[in-house]
Amino acid sequence: MYFVTAAACSVGLGVSAWAMAGKVVSFHESSKREVYVFDRLNSRSFEYAGKKVVFEDDRRDQANQVLNVTYGEETLKLHVSVPGNAKLPDLEPHADWMRVMRFALRSGRTMDEFKRDLGTSALPDRLAIVTRTPRPGTDPQTWGEVWMKDWMFDFYEFKPAGGFTHERLRFPTNRVGEALKEGELKENTWQFQAALQLMPPAARERLANKTTNDAMSRLGWTLPAAAIFGVGLTLSLGFGAFKRRP
């Protein structure tokens, strides 16, 4: 009896494991991973696309500090959401809430190929300012760090012809297994990967637990079925091998 059950469980385990492997292969074939390489810039003055880029602080109003960004003939005013130590050099006073990053897509290239193609028409060199804003009215060093769902991220990408594109996204509020909501950071995008660099480890860990763009989220019935058949097989073999005492 036990060995018949074990044989049935073995068949069920084999079928569910085969189906599971098929789902994993299908996921990786249809879900291309976009991996970006980021280079953080910390200087207050440099050139991009032949235009001068300058960062200047305006601290005349300590309660409402502003970081002015001049790009060619365009000027962008950024509200300082997490004031830092003004005595630090370069852009370090703003490291908790703002990053300036050159980036490009690496997926499908070796590092040598990436370096070779960077800056060409095949792999444009992109530049963006990424900011993190805690919930208004909270202390950015205490509750502002804890209430992650209230974080807003702004992405200002430099256009080679001049000016900026702007996009605002918030920290994902979906629960584990739920689909992402509109207007929130989405996995497998440069915005998501850039925003990670402005988050403390606790926030990155929380995001990792919500990951939906992975093979595990696509296994469906195959995972619980394999687990049930596996347990059934183990118990059947165990009871079948057990010798009853008189």
Secondary structure, DSSP 8 states (H G I E B T S, - for coil): -HHHHHHHHHHHHHHHHHHHHHHHHHHHHHS----EEEEEE--SEEEETTEEEEEEEE-SSTTS-EEEEEETTEEEEEE-SS---TTSSTTGGGTTTEEEEEEEE-TT--HHHHHHHBTBTTB--EEEEEEEE--TTS-TTTHHHH-GGG-EEEEEEE-TTSSEEEEEEE-----TTS---TTB--TTSHHHHHHHTTS-HHHHHHHHHT--SSGGGG-TTHHHHHHHHHHHHHHHHHHHH-----
